Amino acid sequence: MSRSLTRSVVDSGSVDSRLDVSLDVLANSYRRAALSRLVEADDDVAFDRLVDQVIDAVDDQAVETPTTDRTWVATRLYHVHLPKLADAGVLAHDDWESFKATDRGEAAIGLLEGVEPQR
């Protein structure tokens, strides 16, 4: 399977700029859920499966006004959140049909260890 990984300014940025990008990526519950599921996966995750996993994850979290409408979530993931994750270099994709976390994605999710949501 060939992977195309979007390159970004992060590749040549300082530690501070990479941290800023990682925190920006993790600021959204849908992006956190998608990246977390990709990090946990042993293989590439198909888009439809990722949508279902994100809906389940966001529905289980203490998020203000979570939207679990499948069409809305799929559209937002495809057009907003997954491109942002790719631009940050935290995921690789195969023609936007299947996805896998990169080493940078695993490191970004590692920033969340020990951080618990306020309820």
Residue pairs with C-beta under 8 A, 6 or more apart in sequence:
1 44
1 94
1 98
2 94
3 92
3 93
3 94
3 100
4 92
4 93
4 94
4 95
5 86
5 89
5 92
5 93
5 102
6 83
6 86
6 87
6 89
7 89
8 21
8 87
8 88
8 89
9 17
10 17
10 18
10 21
10 88
10 89
10 104
11 89
13 21
18 104
21 88
22 88
22 90
22 104
22 107
22 108
22 111
23 111
24 88
25 31
25 35
25 84
25 85
25 88
25 90
25 108
26 32
26 35
26 108
26 109
26 111
26 112
28 81
29 58
29 61
29 63
29 66
30 54
30 58
30 73
30 76
30 77
30 81
31 81
31 84
31 85
32 109
32 112
33 53
33 54
33 57
33 58
33 61
34 50
34 53
34 54
34 77
34 81
34 82
34 85
34 99
35 85
35 90
35 91
35 101
35 105
35 108
35 109
36 57
36 109
36 112
37 45
37 50
37 53
37 54
37 57
38 45
38 50
38 91
38 99
38 100
38 101
38 105
39 101
39 105
39 106
39 109
41 100
41 101
43 100
44 94
44 98
44 99
44 100
45 53
45 98
45 99
45 100
46 97
46 98
47 74
47 77
47 78
47 96
47 97
47 98
47 99
48 74
50 77
50 99
51 70
51 73
51 74
51 77
52 70
54 73
54 77
55 68
55 70
55 73
58 66
58 67
58 68
58 73
59 66
59 68
61 117
62 117
62 118
62 119
67 73
78 96
82 91
82 93
82 96
82 99
85 91
85 105
86 92
86 93
88 104
88 108
89 102
89 104
89 105
90 101
90 102
90 104
90 105
90 108
91 99
91 100
91 101
91 102
91 105
92 99
92 100
92 101
92 102
93 99
93 100
101 109
